């Protein structure tokens, strides 16, 4: 096997393949207001999928960097992975409790 431009190929047969993205179900979170929260989701695919988080309901794009979370940010967040073969996503709920 060898790798060409995010596609894996078998040198003997010149068979190349790509794999659609797959997103592992993200777990719901319960956090305290003011906590630093970082969004993560596990994805696979060939070529490597691009990952994007959005807040369900508003469509706001969220970076995976830690957020100093407030109760206004509680709710559902969607992790979407896409590559040239397709798209997959999962939703997680963040419950923000008072301090």
Protein Blocks (a to p, Z undefined) as FASTA:
>chain_A
ZZeehiacdfklopacdddddddddddddddehiacddddddedddddddddddehjlpa
cdfbdcdddfklgccdddddddfkbccddddddddddZZ
